[in-house]
Amino acid sequence: MTRPGAGPDLAVGGFVLLLALLAFWQTSVIPASPIYAQVGPKAVPYVVSAGLFALGVGLVASALRGGWSHALEEVREAPPTNWRALGLLLAGLAANLVLIGPLGFSIAASAQFVLVAAAFGSRHLLRDLALALVLTLLVWFLFVEVLGVNIGAGVLEGLVLRALGQEVY
């Protein structure tokens, strides 16, 4: 019988099962070439998906037998959820998703950096923004120039390339 308050444990198990189903679905749409005789590009993702599914089934079964989190000291002594911090983290992810296409990597990642820093309690917006811009431009430069991986030049990257007299790509 499910213990009262085991809902969060059941939700975690259900979420892992949904993640497994998503992984199975995405693995099934990976294009496979007939060149692969035995092990193709789907093999490892299917193993990971199966592992996630087994973990989800185990978590749901454990939750239905009474749950596990009530026995953890960290859960019993945990402070209430910080909804502001959680909202800022989610806003950072959303900002990156929304901004990366039209504005590029550096601006999108900088917005995410600033929002995540605020979620962790930083109150120094300008310092966080300056640090984020330097770090994201450095990462972009390392990808493009050192690794040779073109991740595209957004608005800020284009300005930097023009300032250096290089072609924007």
N, C-alpha and C positions, 0 to 999 in steps of 0.2 A: 504494500500500500504506500502511496506517495505521502511523505511527511509534509505537513503544512509548512510552507516557506521553501519548498524544493523547486518552486517555479523557475528561479534563475538557473538552477542546475539543468533543468529540462530545456530551458531556452538555449543554453550553451550547447547541449547535445544536438538540439534541432538545428542550430546555426551551423555546426560542423557537418551535419548531414546535408544541409542545403549547399554548403561549400563543396562537399564531395560531388553532389549532383551537378553543380556548375562546372567542376573540374572534368567530370566524365563527359559532359556535353561539349565543352570547349576542346577536349582531346579528340572527340569524335569528328570534329570539323577540321582537324589538322590535315592538310593535303599530304597524301602519301604517294610517293613515286613507286612505280613497279621495279625500280632498280634495287630496292631493299629486298633481299631474299628472306631473311629471318626476322631481324630486329630493325624496325623502322623508327621514325621519329615519334611514334605514338607509344612506344613500349614503356618508357619511364613515366610519362604523364599518366598512363593507365595504372601503373603500380602505385604512384602517389595518390591518385584518385581512390583506388581500392583501400589504401591505408587510411585515408581520411574517412572513408565510409565506415570501415571497421572501428575507428576511433569514435565516430559519431554514434554508432550503434551501442558501443560500450558505455558511452556517456549517458545516452538516453536510458539504457537498462539500469545503470547505477542510479540515475535520478528517480526512476520509477520504483526502485527499491528503497528510497529514502533520501537519496542525494549524498553528496560528499562535502559540500562547502561548509555545512554547519559544524563540521569537526575541525576545520582549519582555524588556527588562532588568528591569522591575518584577517580572516573574514569577520570573526566575532568582534575584533577590536578595531575594525576599519572605521574611519570617519565617514560622514555622509558624502554622497557623490557630489563632486564639484561640477555642477552643470555649466558654469561659466567656462571653465577650462575645457570641458568636453566640447562645448559649442565652438570655442576658438580653434580647437584641433580640427573639428569637422569643417569649419570655415576655411582653414588653411588648405585642407584637401580639395575642397570645392573651388577655392580660388585658383589653385594650380590647374585643375581640370578645365576651368573656364578660360583662364588667361593664356595657357601655353600655346594654343593654336593661333590666336590673333596677335599676341604680343611677344611670344618666344619664351625660351627656357629661362633666361636670367630674370626677367620681370616676374614670371609665374613662380619660380622657385623662391625668389626674394619675398614675394607676398606670403608664400607659405611659411618661410623661415620666420618672418616677423610675427605672424599669427601664432605659430607654435611657441615662439619665445614668450609671447604674451600669455599663452596658456600655462606656461611653466612659471609665470609670475614676474617676468621682466617688465619694467616700467620705463625702459629707455628706448623709445621708438626710433629716434634718429640714429642712435648707436647701432641698434639691431638692423636697421635698414642699410646703413653704410657697410656693416660687416657682411650682411647678406649679399649686397651687390658685388662686393669684392670677391667673396667666395664663389658665387654663382658664375661670375665672369671668368674666374680662374678655372673652375670646373669645365665650363664651356670651351675655353681655350685649350685645356688639356685634351679634351675629347677630340676637338677638331684638328689641332696642330700636332699634338704628340701622338695620339692614338690613330689619327687619320679617320675618325668616325664623324661624318658630317651629320650633326643633329639639327642642322638648320640655323640660320641666323634670324633672330627676331629683331624687334625694333632697336633695343639697346645694343645687341651684338652688331647690327648694321651700322650704328653710329660709331662704335669702336673701330670697326673695320675701315670705315671711311676716314676716320681720324688717322689711322695708320697707313692710309693710302692703298689699301687692298680692295680687291673686288668683293662685293657682297654676293653671297651665294645662298 
